[in-house]
Amino acid sequence: MKKLILFLAVIFSAIVLQAQTINGVAAFPKDSTTNTQTKYLKIASAVAITANYVGGIYIVPVAKTATQTVSAILQGSIDNSVFFDVTNATADSVKLNTAGTVKLYGWVLNDTHWKYYRIKAVGYNTGVTTFTGGFILKRKQ
């Protein structure tokens, strides 16, 4: 009986752990760019993606001043230390804040080719923009 209870407890904890990492949302710590700073938004305790999943990354900017412009590009890494632009940095960067006019943005990943992802946010002009956002990972059907 004890073995059965222990077995069921292990199975239940594995199911709960899997549900939190695969079908959940992991939030980025809140951060901001000031003037011409470059910030990198990524999951604080990121775990490598070990299989090919469907994913999504979203960012929510808030203009604290109406003068800053901020662009963002999605980056990926194999080792969580050296990151590369997932797409063309010049052509595919997104303006999140244009002198106080902000827009929410998200990237859809049909295939998670990289083990780690982050968002590179680059500030221009003077001002402050605050960011929140997160990462969603779903099992392929």
ABEGO torsion letter per residue (X at the ends): XAAAAAAAAAAAAAAAAAAAAAABBBBBBBBBBBEABBBBBBBABBBBBABBBBBBBBBBBBBABAABBBBBBBBBBAAGABBBBABBAAAABBBABBGGBBBBBBBBBABBABABBBBBBBBBEBEBBBBBEBBBBBBBX
